Amino acid sequence: MNIHHAAGLFHARPDQPELERAARLLGAVGPALVHAFEPHGHSVAVLGHEVRVMLHTWPEHALVTVDVYADRVVDFEPLRRELGWRILDEGDHGMQLGSDFSEESIP
């Protein structure tokens, strides 16, 4: 079985319901686990059978990180199209986006 990991850094200031919607747009189904930070910020995880999505916000910087683990390639386009989130380029933050690996490649 191949496991695809996609990571994205987005310019957005979503609230908790929007984070949950983002996870669903990426294909995650199941209950959302939510942690609210003080004074602000959220982490949301939706751990479905085929797609697992973790989202973390930094509202003070208007940033959202998205990590997706799935048995298929994941497309971030719905986040842009449906929610208006803007993905940052690799040069904006130094993070490599969209890395894939398979179980066979793990030592």
Beta strands, then each sheet from edge to edge (+ up, - down):
strand 1: 2-11
strand 2: 32-36
strand 3: 42-47
strand 4: 51-58
strand 5: 63-70
strand 6: 86-87
strand 7: 100-102
sheet 1: 2+ 3- 4+ 5- 1+ 6-
sheet 2: 2+ 3- 4+ 5- 1+ 7-
end
